[in-house]
């Protein structure tokens, strides 16, 4: 689960107006799919194995840092 404060900070640094925090790993894929179905552009940032289900919906280029 991604905590609110660091998520808010990163969004502010990147100029992102809308973000989601404190989403459980099992709910991330559904959230990404829902936003994509609405035609939204989705930026998904994660740091661990809990991101696998959300990242499998990737339709663009991924980058491993």
C-alpha positions as CSV (number, residue, x, y, z in Angstrom):
1,X,0.0,0.0,0.0
2,X,1.3,3.4,-0.9
3,X,1.1,6.0,1.9
4,X,-0.6,9.3,1.4
5,X,2.1,11.7,2.3
6,X,4.9,10.5,0.0
7,X,2.4,10.0,-2.8
8,X,1.1,13.6,-2.4
9,X,4.7,14.9,-2.3
10,X,5.7,13.1,-5.5
11,X,2.5,14.1,-7.3
12,X,3.3,17.8,-6.3
13,X,6.9,17.5,-7.6
14,X,5.7,16.1,-10.9
15,X,2.8,18.5,-11.4
16,X,0.2,15.7,-11.1
17,X,-3.2,16.9,-10.0
18,X,-5.0,13.6,-9.4
19,X,-3.4,10.6,-7.7
20,X,-4.4,7.6,-5.7
21,X,-2.8,6.5,-2.4
22,X,-3.4,3.8,0.1
23,X,-4.7,1.4,-2.5
24,X,-4.3,-2.3,-1.6
25,X,-2.2,-4.4,-4.0
26,X,-5.1,-6.5,-5.0
27,X,-7.2,-3.4,-5.9
28,X,-4.5,-1.7,-8.1
29,X,-5.1,-3.6,-11.2
30,X,-8.8,-2.9,-11.1
31,X,-8.2,0.8,-10.6
32,X,-5.8,1.0,-13.5
33,X,-8.2,-1.0,-15.8
34,X,-11.1,1.2,-14.8
35,X,-9.2,4.4,-15.6
36,X,-8.0,3.0,-18.9
37,X,-11.5,2.0,-19.9
38,X,-12.5,5.7,-19.3
39,X,-9.8,6.7,-21.8
40,X,-7.6,8.2,-19.1
41,X,-3.8,8.3,-19.3
42,X,-2.4,6.4,-16.4
43,X,1.0,6.7,-14.8
44,X,1.7,3.9,-12.5
45,X,4.7,4.2,-10.1
46,X,5.7,1.4,-7.8
47,X,8.7,0.0,-6.0
48,X,8.0,-3.7,-5.3
49,X,6.5,-7.0,-6.0
50,X,3.1,-5.7,-4.9
51,X,3.0,-3.7,-8.1
52,X,3.0,-6.8,-10.4
53,X,-0.8,-7.0,-10.9
54,X,-1.1,-3.3,-11.7
55,X,1.9,-3.3,-14.0
56,X,0.7,-6.2,-16.1
57,X,-1.8,-3.8,-17.6
58,X,1.0,-1.8,-19.0
59,X,0.4,-0.7,-22.6
60,X,3.4,1.4,-23.1
61,X,7.1,1.4,-22.2
62,X,8.1,0.3,-18.7
63,X,11.4,1.3,-17.1
64,X,13.3,-0.4,-14.3
65,X,15.3,2.0,-12.2
